[in-house]
Amino acid sequence: MNEAATPNDACAGLILLARNPTDSVTEGFLPAAARLGLAVTLLTDQPDAHQEAYERYARVRRGGGTSAGALPGRPEIVPCDVRDFRAVIARTAVRKARAGAPAAVFTNSDHLQAQAALAADYFGLPGKDWRAALRTKNKAELRRGLAAAGLDTVGSAELAPDDDPAGHGVPYPCVLKPREGVAGEDVFLVADDAELAARCHEIRTRRPGAALVLEEYLDGPLHTLETLGDGRVLHPLASFRTDVSPPHFIEERLRLLPGPPDPCTGQVLAQLRALGVGFGACHTEYVDQGGRARIVEVNYRAIGDRCDLALAEALDLPLFELILRTHLGEPLPAGLAVRRGTRVRMEYVCADRAGTLKAAPGAHVREADGVHLDYRPLRGTGERHPLYRTNRDFLGVLRATGRDEGRIDAAVREFLAAHCWEIVP
């Protein structure tokens, strides 16, 4: 790891790579960078969308004003084909010539971890090993990496774009998914050869040239492990219990487990280390099969869909600053002081059909009976969308926080019963 940059240095700059805007970036990492005194250059292939997201967030922070420039931490938004590491390096070199060498190159995007790692390495900056970033993004490589290490692995087969899916050797039922897919997009549970062939054709029609993977279906409770490392120490921060909808594996709700990470944590950490994961944030999903941790996927970034914001608050931890500090080369403390016992339930209101959202509640925050409720709409009324069968179908997210799970569940039921989400053709 290279020498750490010093936050609050007037010359310290952060190159942040992003595709579509996310709350993690707009409400998490950009304010954290401002608190650290970092001047942010945001490289993105969707500059207008990020400009709109930042200005909307700035208006909310100021209570409805119109001048986005008054909010500290305004990023410089630069168009860039961030999927191409060569374009990222070229844009970063221009920034270096104009304003001095950046202190860090960072991304929280599933799609851009390898590109950010390669750019950081090119400029001699701290960062992830690009091999580990590629290995976790490529689900076939992830399985091969775990198998090579002799650790618990999941039966799988890789299907190149022109491969006949017959004779794959993975027992039914099994899960078919894109090799580099995210967010549950085009993930299917298939029961036999005929369904497999049909689903392969369906996915390949939407994704010409995409490689696919078949994986053993893992039955059991689904958990996450949220970790933070600096290349030396790897801290298990917390775990969520996740409920997904069959058969498309769309997240319906997550519950933050109130105590330290569960007994499977040691197994998951061993598998992460075997994959080379241990720098910055990581969000790992696994199934607990009688105390045996079976990894579903490794997302080498912080958990999303507002769970990271909830996690930082529940643990009373400057999570976003700590993640950025690792990318500045700063070591993490040997132990992290986190608050335990806070319960969080994240409930996602999901569209069940295509159409236009005619009616839905607006943003809503209230405190009652020891429960803090925070509802955020994720789709505006009047917007028309197809049915994606992914988290892009989310209409809104409700966060309920407290100390008593029964009261939290009652508050969530009451909120959902009192509001209506109407979709019309």
NORLINQUI-V340444 format. One record per run of one state. SS is the DSSP state (A for helix, B for strand, O for the rest). FROM is the first residue (numbers start at 1). LEN is the number of residues. If there is no record, write none. Layout:
ss=SS from=FROM len=LEN
ss=SS from=FROM len=LEN
//
This chain:
ss=O from=1 len=12
ss=B from=13 len=6
ss=O from=19 len=4
ss=A from=23 len=13
ss=O from=36 len=3
ss=B from=39 len=6
ss=O from=45 len=2
ss=A from=47 len=15
ss=O from=62 len=6
ss=A from=68 len=3
ss=O from=71 len=5
ss=B from=76 len=4
ss=O from=80 len=5
ss=A from=85 len=15
ss=O from=100 len=4
ss=B from=104 len=4
ss=O from=108 len=2
ss=A from=110 len=13
ss=O from=123 len=7
ss=A from=130 len=8
ss=O from=138 len=1
ss=A from=139 len=10
ss=O from=149 len=7
ss=B from=156 len=4
ss=O from=160 len=14
ss=B from=174 len=5
ss=O from=179 len=9
ss=B from=188 len=3
ss=O from=191 len=2
ss=A from=193 len=14
ss=O from=207 len=5
ss=B from=212 len=5
ss=O from=217 len=4
ss=B from=221 len=10
ss=O from=231 len=3
ss=B from=234 len=5
ss=O from=239 len=1
ss=B from=240 len=6
ss=O from=246 len=4
ss=B from=250 len=7
ss=O from=257 len=8
ss=A from=265 len=11
ss=O from=276 len=3
ss=B from=279 len=11
ss=O from=290 len=2
ss=B from=292 len=8
ss=O from=300 len=7
ss=A from=307 len=9
ss=O from=316 len=3
ss=A from=319 len=9
ss=O from=328 len=15
ss=B from=343 len=8
ss=O from=351 len=4
ss=B from=355 len=5
ss=O from=360 len=4
ss=B from=364 len=5
ss=O from=369 len=2
ss=B from=371 len=7
ss=O from=378 len=6
ss=B from=384 len=2
ss=O from=386 len=5
ss=A from=391 len=3
ss=B from=394 len=9
ss=O from=403 len=2
ss=A from=405 len=14
ss=O from=419 len=3
ss=B from=422 len=3
ss=O from=425 len=1
//
